[in-house]
Amino acid sequence: MDLLHEKKEELEEQQYHLNVGLDKLKETESAVIDLQRKLTVFEKDLTAKGKAADEKLKMMLIEQKEAEQQRELSIKTK
């Protein structure tokens, strides 16, 4: 009887540790899913901001080119 009781306790302890481990894995999975959702939002935001920055840079280059042309024209007219 003692051996049976001892083995039962060992099995219950193993089962407890397995359940704790499974709970941790489920928590981790949930955290990863949440982080993936946030990452998707951040990626979209980053892409949009990158496009806006590219457009701003293009406009700055166009304005700089126009300013240089006006400067050259001003120098020629003097």
LINNOR-V536972 format. One record per run of one state. SS is the DSSP state (alpha for helix, beta for strand, coil for the rest). FROM is the first residue (numbers start at 1). TO is the last residue. If there is no record, write none. Layout:
BEGIN
SS;FROM;TO  SS;FROM;TO
END
This chain:
BEGIN
coil;1;1  alpha;2;77  coil;78;78
END
